[in-house]
Amino acid sequence: MSNIEQTLSIIKPDAVERNLENEIKTIFKNNGFKILKEKKLKLEKTDAEQFYKVHETKPFYSDLCGYLSSGPIIVMILEKENAIKLNRDLMGATDPAKADDGTIRKLFGKSIDKNSVHGSDSPENAKIEIDFFFNN
Ligand code: CMP
């Protein structure tokens, strides 16, 4: 049965800063993802805190929110069959040092914080994250 999904993808400040936007979008397109909507913006730290609220009890929460709001980002809605899992596969492990060859984080990630891309981890969070950036 078909399972077309939408997921939220973010090209993070480290990748935007290195002008990797087009290269990363090409990887998504070559892997069959449609970019339904996209925009470039810079978050305030309070916005990042809301976006990453699921991580608020983690020791890295403040640094994470400071980082995501440190420079421009590109947010995109990606669509494809099983987009949520397939995007996470394509991104690779959170820590670029542990990511498989050919994944976006292996190719471009600098560290666990500067790991170049974010992708929703579940259908519930995909909806929340898409609404956060596009439905307000
Ligand atoms: P992301 O997929 O955007 O979701 C949460 C982010 O927290 C994650 O990518 C990492 O960049 C960041 N992070 C920082 N430290 C850690 C850690 N120890 N474990 C998991 N994620 C971390």
Boltz pocket constraint, residues with backbone or C-beta under 6 A from the ligand:
constraints:
  - pocket:
      binder: B
      contacts: [[A, 55], [A, 60], [A, 64], [A, 94], [A, 111], [A, 112], [A, 113], [A, 114], [A, 115], [A, 117], [A, 118], [A, 119]]
      max_distance: 6.0
